[in-house]
Amino acid sequence: MSSYSPEQDDLLKRLRRIEGQVAGISRMVADDRYCIDVLTQVSAATSALQSVSLKLLDAHLAGCVVEAAKQVVGSGRQDQGSSGGHRSSRSFVRCRSVTA
């Protein structure tokens, strides 16, 4: 289960609405509508996509990242630093392992 699963219906609803907005923008361009009107709709679609992106990011941080940090801390493992100050090993946890 993905960390965004509880919000999946809302996200899909938003994405379908955005699809409709983009289809409308295509029709506006095909109909040679006034530039400012088209740009206004592009801006609205862009904002809607940013909103979806932020919801996904919030869910990822609250679920996947927190769970990964707990697993690393729980294992007692610490990344070893290299001479250049960079981490030489990294722990990646699959996002789908989190339930909200």
N, C-alpha and C positions, 0 to 999 in steps of 0.2 A: 504494500500500500504506500502510495506517495504521500509526502507531508501535506500536499494540497488537496488530498482526497475529500476532506470534509467540505471544501469550497468548490469542488469540481463542477457541480451543477451551475453555480453562480458564474464560474469562469467560462463555462461553455456557452451560457446565455450571453455573456458579454462579448465573447468571440463571434457568435452568430450575428449579434447586432453590428459589430465592426465589419463583418463580411458584407452586410447590407449597406453600410456606409460606403465601403470601397466600391461596391457595384454601382451605387448611386453616383459616386465621383466619376467612374468610367462613363456612365451615361451622360453626365454633365459635359465631359470633355468631348464625347462623340457629338453632342448637340451644340458644341461650340459656345458654351455658356460663358458668361462674364468671368474674367480671371479671378477677381476678388472673391466671387461666390465660390469658385472651385477651391481656391486657397483656404477659405474659411472652413470648408468641409474637410480638406486634407488636414488642417490643424486639429479639427475635432476628432478625426480618426486617429491621428498621432497621439493625442492626449488619452484617448480611450485605450490604445495599445500600451501606453506608458502605465496606465492604471492597472491593467492586467499584469504587466511585468512586475510592478511593485508588489502586487498581491502574491505572485509566485515567489518573488524574492523573500518577502516576509515569511511565507510558509517554509521556504528552504532554510532560512536562518533559524526560525523557531523550532524546526523539526530536525532536519538532516544535519545541520552544522552542530547543533547542541548535542545530538545523539553521537556524532563522530567524536566530539570533544569528550563526552562521558566515557566512550569506549577507550580512548587514548589514556585518559586519566585513570580509569579503572584498571587498565593493564599495567600501570606503573611504568610504562615505556616513555622515555624521553628521547627526542631526536638528538643525535650527536652533531655538534657543530664542526664544520671543516675549517681549515686554516684561513679560508677566505671570509669567514663569518657567515657563510650560507649554510643552510640546513642540508645535510647529506642524504637524509632519508625522510620520506613523508608518508603519512598514513592517510589513505583514502578509504572512506566508508561509503558503500552504496546507499544512495538517497532513499531508495524504495523500502528500506528496512524499518522505517519509522512509522509508527501509528500515532495519530493525533488524539 
